[in-house]
Amino acid sequence: MGASEMNKHNTRHFSLINALIIIGALFCFGHVRADDTIVATDSPAKATDSPAKAINSRTTEKIGFTYTVGANIVSSYLWRGFAVGGLSFQPDFNIGYGGLSIGAWWNIGATDHNFRKFFPEVDVYLRFSRWGFTIDLVHMHYFNSKFFDFSQKSIYGKGNSNNTELHLSYRISDKIPFIVEWYTHIGSEDGYVVDQQGNFLCKALSEGADPTGKSVKRAFSSYLQLGYDFALPYDITIPIRLGMTPWRSRYTQYEGTFAVCCISASIEKVFRFEHFNLKIFGRAMFNPDRVNKDNIIVNLWQRNWQVNQYNSHLNGTLGVGIWL
């Protein structure tokens, strides 16, 4: 996602802690069961990746604990104006007390539709939510980097795919489901190179710039999203999202300043059963930033998956999810 995600490398190996994280997630997914109070929530890191999720919140009123568990399978992994992966399995787990919660969201899937690369991701987050306001601290971990690595190493050509992000949002109410969201990268590979006069040269030293007489500026790449969820009869929802970046950032490859980079519309239907809910959904996403006739739709089955996926400005996905 963004510049670091656009420079993904093959996963060389799984560390012990990475393996334990996946095993723990699968254990939780297979064993947690409880009642079914329905709430609308998203992984903070992925709130722009998929339609708003109708997730079961497991509540024990006497002690105030809540937890959610479930998973989606999507035909394409979409994120903030970009198609960043192919067929993917995306489990999600969250446990909280009152307005404070911790959780993890996984993406386990191929980087393209030919399954040439496999690049798992886990996002862990701490969240506080009250009176419609939500604040999240999110660490997006990629399995070719050290866990909780906050450095800008790949700017210096050494490689670090992880991102750390602060997320703020406000949702008016269930009756007026208008939402405003703000995301800012605060620790990761997220910068560009300028000369002594402060003029932009390139997005990172690893792109080939000579560091002599030049410096790296942290971009604090940010993303503003406005959205509204239209509720229809029969548990059908149509979420609409408009995403933009306010200044030079990874969402425009550090070229230019303000840009609208994501317009999306989704449709989802929830089927409610005694012990679980089943959700089916579809999403169309358009990135109007620097679009032209050559990049509006790009063949994702061609060989150069990185160029083709991230340059395709019109994308879509279909998915199905189960929430216990």
C-alpha positions as CSV (number, residue, x, y, z in Angstrom):
1,M,0.0,0.0,0.0
2,G,1.5,3.3,-1.0
3,A,5.1,3.5,-1.8
4,S,6.4,0.8,0.4
5,E,3.7,-1.6,-0.7
6,M,4.5,-0.7,-4.3
7,N,8.0,-2.0,-3.8
8,K,7.2,-5.3,-2.3
9,H,9.8,-8.1,-2.3
10,N,9.3,-11.9,-2.2
11,T,8.9,-13.3,1.3
12,R,12.1,-15.0,2.2
13,H,11.1,-16.8,5.4
14,F,8.7,-16.7,8.3
15,S,10.1,-15.8,11.7
16,L,8.8,-17.6,14.8
17,I,6.8,-14.6,15.9
18,N,5.1,-14.3,12.5
19,A,4.2,-18.0,12.5
20,L,2.7,-17.7,16.1
21,I,0.6,-14.7,15.0
22,I,-1.0,-16.6,12.2
23,I,-1.6,-19.7,14.3
24,G,-3.1,-17.6,17.0
25,A,-5.4,-15.9,14.5
26,L,-6.6,-19.2,13.1
27,F,-7.2,-20.6,16.6
28,C,-9.3,-17.6,17.5
29,F,-11.2,-17.7,14.3
30,G,-12.1,-21.4,14.8
31,H,-13.1,-21.2,18.5
32,V,-14.7,-17.9,19.4
33,R,-18.5,-18.0,19.7
34,A,-21.1,-15.8,21.5
35,D,-24.3,-13.9,21.0
36,D,-25.1,-11.6,18.1
37,T,-25.4,-7.9,18.6
38,I,-24.7,-6.3,15.2
39,V,-22.4,-3.3,14.8
40,A,-20.7,-1.7,11.8
41,T,-17.0,-1.6,12.2
42,D,-13.8,-1.9,10.2
43,S,-10.2,-2.7,10.7
44,P,-8.7,0.8,11.0
45,A,-6.0,0.1,8.6
46,K,-8.4,-1.4,6.1
47,A,-11.4,0.9,6.5
48,T,-10.9,2.0,2.9
49,D,-10.2,-1.4,1.4
50,S,-13.5,-3.0,1.6
51,P,-17.2,-2.2,2.1
52,A,-18.3,-1.4,5.6
53,K,-18.5,-4.6,7.5
54,A,-21.6,-5.8,9.4
55,I,-19.8,-7.6,12.1
56,N,-21.2,-9.4,15.2
57,S,-20.0,-7.7,18.4
58,R,-19.8,-10.2,21.2
59,T,-20.9,-8.4,24.3
60,T,-21.1,-9.5,27.9
61,E,-22.9,-6.6,29.5
62,K,-22.0,-7.4,33.1
63,I,-18.3,-6.8,32.5
64,G,-18.4,-4.7,29.4
65,F,-16.2,-6.9,27.2
66,T,-16.8,-7.1,23.4
67,Y,-15.1,-9.1,20.7
68,T,-15.5,-9.7,17.0
69,V,-14.2,-12.4,14.8
70,G,-14.7,-13.2,11.1
71,A,-13.1,-13.3,7.7
72,N,-13.6,-12.2,4.1
73,I,-12.5,-13.8,0.9
74,V,-12.0,-11.2,-1.9
75,S,-11.2,-11.6,-5.5
76,S,-8.9,-8.5,-5.5
77,Y,-7.3,-6.6,-2.6
78,L,-8.2,-2.9,-3.1
79,W,-6.7,-0.1,-1.0
80,R,-7.1,3.7,-1.3
81,G,-7.3,4.0,-5.1
82,F,-5.0,1.0,-5.9
83,A,-5.3,-2.7,-6.6
84,V,-2.6,-4.1,-4.4
85,G,-3.3,-7.9,-4.6
86,G,-5.3,-10.7,-6.1
87,L,-7.4,-13.4,-4.5
88,S,-7.0,-13.0,-0.7
89,F,-8.2,-14.4,2.6
90,Q,-8.7,-11.6,5.2
91,P,-9.5,-12.6,8.8
92,D,-10.2,-10.0,11.5
93,F,-10.2,-10.3,15.3
94,N,-10.9,-7.6,17.9
95,I,-11.3,-7.6,21.7
96,G,-12.3,-4.7,23.9
97,Y,-13.5,-3.3,27.1
98,G,-15.7,-0.2,27.1
99,G,-14.3,2.1,24.4
100,L,-10.8,0.6,24.4
101,S,-9.9,-2.3,22.2
102,I,-7.1,-4.1,20.5
103,G,-7.2,-6.1,17.3
104,A,-5.5,-7.6,14.3
105,W,-6.4,-7.8,10.6
106,W,-4.6,-10.1,8.2
107,N,-4.3,-10.3,4.4
108,I,-3.1,-13.7,3.2
109,G,-3.1,-14.0,-0.5
110,A,-1.4,-13.5,-3.8
111,T,0.0,-10.2,-5.1
112,D,-1.6,-10.8,-8.5
113,H,-4.1,-13.0,-10.3
114,N,-1.4,-15.3,-11.6
115,F,-0.2,-16.2,-8.0
116,R,3.4,-15.5,-8.9
117,K,4.1,-13.9,-5.5
118,F,2.8,-14.4,-2.0
119,F,3.1,-11.4,0.4
120,P,1.2,-11.8,3.8
121,E,0.4,-8.8,5.9
122,V,-0.9,-8.3,9.5
123,D,-2.1,-5.0,10.9
124,V,-2.2,-4.7,14.7
125,Y,-4.0,-1.8,16.2
126,L,-5.0,-0.1,19.5
127,R,-8.4,1.7,19.3
128,F,-10.4,4.1,21.5
129,S,-13.9,4.9,20.4
130,R,-16.5,7.0,22.1
131,W,-19.5,9.3,21.1
132,G,-18.9,8.6,17.4
133,F,-15.2,9.5,17.5
134,T,-12.5,6.8,16.9
135,I,-8.8,7.0,17.2
136,D,-6.5,4.2,16.1
137,L,-2.8,3.6,16.2
138,V,-2.0,1.0,13.6
139,H,1.1,-0.9,12.7
140,M,1.0,-2.6,9.3
141,H,3.5,-5.4,9.2
142,Y,4.8,-7.1,6.1
143,F,6.6,-10.4,6.4
144,N,9.8,-9.4,4.6
145,S,10.5,-6.8,7.4
146,K,11.2,-7.0,11.2
147,F,8.1,-6.7,13.4
148,F,7.5,-3.2,14.7
149,D,10.3,-1.7,12.6
150,F,9.5,2.0,12.4
151,S,12.5,3.1,10.4
152,Q,12.8,4.8,6.9
153,K,15.5,2.2,5.8
154,S,14.3,1.7,2.3
155,I,14.8,5.5,1.7
156,Y,18.4,4.6,2.1
157,G,18.2,1.5,0.0
158,K,18.1,-1.0,2.9
159,G,14.4,-2.1,2.8
160,N,11.6,-1.7,5.3
161,S,8.0,-2.4,4.1
162,N,6.3,-1.7,7.4
163,N,4.0,1.3,8.0
164,T,2.7,2.9,11.2
165,E,-0.3,5.0,10.9
166,L,-2.6,7.3,13.0
167,H,-6.3,7.1,12.2
168,L,-9.0,9.6,13.3
169,S,-12.6,9.3,12.4
170,Y,-16.1,10.6,13.2
171,R,-19.4,9.1,12.4
172,I,-22.5,11.2,13.1
173,S,-25.0,8.5,14.0
174,D,-26.8,5.4,12.8
175,K,-29.6,7.6,11.5
176,I,-27.1,9.9,9.7
177,P,-24.3,7.5,8.7
178,F,-21.9,10.2,7.4
179,I,-18.3,9.5,8.2
180,V,-15.1,11.6,8.0
181,E,-11.8,9.8,8.3
182,W,-8.1,11.0,8.4
183,Y,-5.1,8.8,8.1
184,T,-1.4,9.9,8.5
185,H,1.7,7.7,8.3
186,I,3.9,8.5,11.3
187,G,6.6,5.8,11.0
188,S,7.7,3.9,7.9
189,E,9.3,4.3,4.5
190,D,7.6,7.5,3.7
191,G,9.7,10.2,2.2
192,Y,11.2,11.9,-0.8
193,V,14.5,13.5,-1.8
194,V,15.0,17.2,-2.3
195,D,18.0,19.3,-3.3
196,Q,19.6,22.1,-1.3
197,Q,17.0,24.5,-2.5
198,G,14.2,22.1,-1.4
199,N,13.2,21.1,-4.9
200,F,11.7,17.7,-5.3
201,L,14.0,15.2,-7.0
202,C,12.6,11.7,-6.5
203,K,10.6,9.6,-4.0
204,A,13.6,7.9,-2.3
205,L,17.3,7.5,-2.4
206,S,16.8,3.9,-3.3
207,E,15.4,5.2,-6.6
208,G,19.0,6.0,-7.6
209,A,19.6,9.6,-6.4
210,D,23.1,10.6,-5.3
211,P,22.8,11.6,-1.6
212,T,25.6,14.2,-2.0
213,G,24.1,17.7,-1.5
214,K,20.6,16.3,-1.1
215,S,18.3,15.4,1.8
216,V,15.3,13.2,2.6
217,K,12.1,14.8,3.8
218,R,9.5,12.7,5.6
219,A,6.2,13.1,3.8
220,F,3.8,12.2,6.6
221,S,1.6,10.9,3.8
222,S,-2.1,11.6,4.7
223,Y,-5.4,10.5,3.3
224,L,-8.8,12.2,3.9
225,Q,-11.9,10.1,3.3
226,L,-15.6,11.2,3.3
227,G,-18.3,8.6,3.2
228,Y,-22.0,7.8,3.5
229,D,-23.6,4.4,4.0
230,F,-27.0,4.2,2.3
231,A,-29.2,1.6,4.0
232,L,-31.8,-0.2,1.9
233,P,-34.4,-2.8,2.9
234,Y,-33.5,-6.5,3.2
235,D,-30.1,-5.8,5.0
236,I,-28.6,-4.2,1.8
237,T,-26.1,-1.3,2.2
238,I,-24.5,0.9,-0.4
239,P,-21.4,2.6,1.0
240,I,-20.0,5.5,-1.0
241,R,-16.5,6.8,-0.4
242,L,-14.4,9.8,-1.7
243,G,-10.7,9.7,-0.9
244,M,-8.1,12.4,-1.4
245,T,-4.5,13.3,-0.3
246,P,-3.9,16.9,0.9
247,W,-0.2,17.2,0.0
248,R,2.8,15.4,-1.6
249,S,2.4,11.8,-0.6
250,R,2.8,8.1,-1.5
251,Y,-0.7,8.1,-2.9
252,T,0.6,10.2,-5.9
253,Q,4.1,8.7,-5.9
254,Y,5.2,12.0,-4.2
255,E,4.4,13.9,-7.4
256,G,2.2,17.0,-7.1
257,T,0.2,18.1,-4.1
258,F,-3.5,17.8,-3.4
259,A,-5.2,15.0,-5.4
260,V,-8.5,13.1,-5.4
261,C,-7.3,9.5,-5.7
262,C,-10.2,7.3,-4.9
263,I,-13.9,7.3,-5.7
264,S,-15.7,4.0,-4.8
265,A,-19.1,2.5,-4.5
266,S,-20.0,-0.8,-2.9
267,I,-23.1,-2.9,-2.4
268,E,-23.4,-5.6,0.3
269,K,-26.0,-7.9,1.5
270,V,-26.1,-9.6,4.9
271,F,-27.8,-13.0,5.6
272,R,-28.4,-13.6,9.3
273,F,-28.4,-17.1,10.7
274,E,-28.7,-18.4,14.3
275,H,-24.9,-18.8,14.9
276,F,-23.3,-16.6,12.2
277,N,-23.9,-14.0,9.6
278,L,-23.0,-14.4,5.9
279,K,-22.1,-11.3,3.9
280,I,-21.7,-11.0,0.1
281,F,-20.4,-7.8,-1.5
282,G,-19.0,-6.1,-4.5
283,R,-17.0,-2.9,-4.9
284,A,-16.0,-0.6,-7.9
285,M,-13.2,1.8,-7.4
286,F,-11.9,4.6,-9.6
287,N,-8.6,6.6,-9.2
288,P,-9.0,9.9,-11.1
289,D,-5.4,11.1,-10.4
290,R,-3.5,11.4,-13.7
291,V,-5.8,8.9,-15.4
292,N,-5.6,8.5,-19.2
293,K,-6.7,6.1,-21.9
294,D,-3.7,3.9,-21.4
295,N,-4.0,3.3,-17.6
296,I,-7.7,3.4,-16.9
297,I,-7.9,-0.4,-17.2
298,V,-4.7,-2.5,-17.2
299,N,-4.5,-6.2,-17.8
300,L,-3.6,-7.7,-14.4
301,W,-2.6,-11.0,-16.0
302,Q,0.4,-9.5,-17.8
303,R,3.8,-10.3,-16.5
304,N,4.8,-7.1,-14.8
305,W,2.3,-7.3,-11.9
306,Q,3.6,-4.2,-10.0
307,V,3.4,-1.8,-12.9
308,N,0.1,-3.1,-14.1
309,Q,-1.7,-3.4,-10.8
310,Y,-0.7,0.0,-9.4
311,N,-1.3,1.8,-12.7
312,S,-4.8,0.5,-13.2
313,H,-7.2,3.3,-12.3
314,L,-10.5,1.4,-12.6
315,N,-10.7,-1.7,-10.4
316,G,-13.3,-3.9,-8.8
317,T,-13.7,-6.8,-6.4
318,L,-16.2,-9.4,-5.3
319,G,-16.2,-10.9,-1.8
320,V,-17.9,-13.1,0.7
321,G,-17.5,-13.0,4.5
322,I,-18.6,-15.0,7.5
323,W,-18.9,-13.5,11.0
324,L,-19.6,-15.7,14.0
